[in-house]
Amino acid sequence: MNVQDLGKTLSDMYNKAPHGKQVAQIHLFGVKYAYIIQRNNYSVKDIIAASGINPSYATEVSKGIKLSEYVVPKN
């Protein structure tokens, strides 16, 4: 996955989230894709830019990446 693919995935997760659950979906994105982001040294800001969501959500993606060390998403 490249930055554009990750941006599209983030955008989809954000836009398809139930009302009031958008930030949780951003955290989940960070958890699910942390390995790819870290392994490739991708910039969270670049992923956010590719997604088209508000740049202030970069902090929330970073939180999800940090949480990935401690949590496993349910299927």
Secondary structure, DSSP 8 states (H G I E B T S, - for coil): --HHHHHHHHHHHHHTS-TT-HHHHHHHHHHHHHHHHHHTT--HHHHHHHHTS-GGGHHHHHHHHHHTTT-----
